[in-house]
Amino acid sequence: METIKINDILFHKISGYSNQYISRCCKFYNDETDSILPLVLNKQGYYCVQLYVSGIPYFKNVHRLLALTFILNPEDKPTVDHINKIKTDNRLKNLKWATRVEQQLNRNILSTNKSGQKGIQIHDKFILVTWQDNKVQKCKRFNINKLGYEEALRLATEHRKLKMLELYNMREVLD
């Protein structure tokens, strides 16, 4: 891997981007313009950097470029996860390669979620179970008036676990 040193910072060439480099401390350098590139926060809350290929600008997620450059991916996992769930924390020790399922399991439970379980929401008359199947949000309702609260919650929890197992073949979800 080609490296250059600028102001005591070691920069590594970014694969696929000529004249553009990345450091372990999340700095980007363009050799052609002899400048440090600014980071911008995108609408999803991630830091991005503008890189060029054949003069055409592309905004790339910083966490992904860091992982591609510095973190081994022997299992060929497709996404990069922020371990502490803070999207702007791009320290290498906070990044890891993950599957989409591992990403979902590392998401925060919303403060409005009264069930305390991911994908299970309690409403006045029903308990809603949600999951994602091929990027499509799906759901199933369990009627509290018909089943009673405890039985509706038990069935909802069981249904969510079975969906996760069915969709992602995840044995650890059932533990």
Number of C-alpha atoms within 10 A of each C-alpha: 7 9 12 15 10 10 5 7 13 15 21 20 21 22 13 9 13 15 16 24 24 25 20 17 13 15 18 24 23 18 14 9 10 11 11 15 17 12 18 15 13 13 7 7 11 18 20 20 20 16 21 16 12 7 7 8 11 12 14 16 17 23 26 19 18 22 20 15 18 14 16 11 13 7 9 10 13 11 15 21 24 22 18 13 14 12 16 14 16 21 13 16 11 15 21 18 23 20 16 15 14 16 16 15 12 16 14 11 15 12 7 9 14 12 15 13 14 19 20 24 20 21 14 9 14 21 22 20 24 19 19 15 12 8 7 8 9 11 13 15 17 22 19 18 11 11 13 13 17 10 14 21 23 11 15 25 20 13 17 23 19 17 19 19 15 11 14 15 12 16 12 9 14 11 6
